[in-house]
């Protein structure tokens, strides 16, 4: 009985994860490269009022951490790693982000219009 419940729980978790990934694949997507503290591009314009996905690629030689206190998002990437963050619908405005491992470098901004 326990094994059957565990199997059903695992199937449900896999289906939920698959649905979340499929959902993220359909979102407006924006690319960001991080290179040893440099943010490329430093300004990302996105549509307001809808969820978005930002694909992050660390092209630098050191670890990077995408962080935005305003958006409550953070993602650590090893050199050469790629990942993404999904951001809830934004109100029009500017939202700062930065590389938390390179605080001496300029910040970036997401501009929702």
N, C-alpha and C positions, 0 to 999 in steps of 0.2 A: 504494500500500500504506500509506504513512504517513498519507494523508488518511483512509483507511478506519479505521485505528486511532484517529486523533484523533476521528473522528466517533463511534466506539463509546465512547470515553472521555467525550465530552461527553454522550452519551445516558445513560450510567451515572451521571454526576454530577448530571444533571437529575432522574433517577429517585430518587436518594438524597436530594436536597434536597426533592423533593416528598413523599417518605415522611416525612422529618423534620418538615416543616410540618404534614402531616396528623396526625402523632403529637402534636405540640404543641397542635393544635386540640382534641384529646380530653382534655387534662389538666385537673384542677381548676384554675380560674383565679381569681386575686385581683387587684384593681385598686389601684394606688398613683398618687397625683398628687404632683408635686413643684412647689413654687411658691417660687422664690427662697430655697431653704433650708428651707422648711416642708415636712414630710412628712405627707401626708393619705391614709390614717390613719397615725399614728405606730406603731401596733401592729397586726400582721397575724397572726391565728391560722390555722394550716394543719394538715392531718392529717399525722401522722408516718408514715413508712414508705412513702410514695409520691411520685413525681415531681409537681411543681407548676409552674405558670406564673404569673408576676407580670407583668401588663400595666402599663407605666409611661407616664405622660403628663406631660410638662413643661408646666404651665399658667402658668409664670412668664415674666418678661421677660428673664431671663438663662439662660445654659446651665446644665445640671444634670448631675451624674454620680452615678447609683446605684452605690454601692460597698459590698461586704461582704467584709472580709478573711477572716472565718470561713468564708464560703461560696465564696470565691474567684470572685466575680462582680463585674463592673463594666460599666456601660453609660452612655455619654455621649449626652445629648439636647440638641439646640438648642431655643430657645424655640418652643413649640407642637408639638414633635415627640412621636411615640409610638413605643414599641418594647416588647419583652418580654424576660424572662430565664426560662430553664427551670432549675429547681433539682432536683438529684438527691434521692432519698428521704432525709429527715432523721430522725435519732433524736430522741426527745422532748427538748425543751430550748429555749433562747432563743438567737437568732442576731442580732447587731446589724448594722444597715446605716445608711448616712448619705449625705449629699450632699457629695461630695468637693470641690465648688466652693464650699461654704458651711460650712466646718468650725466656724464660731462658733455654728451652730444645733444644737438638740437632735438626738440620734440616734433612729432607729427600731429596732424589734425585730420579728423574725418568731418566733412562738411555735409550736413543733410539739408537738401533743398526740396 
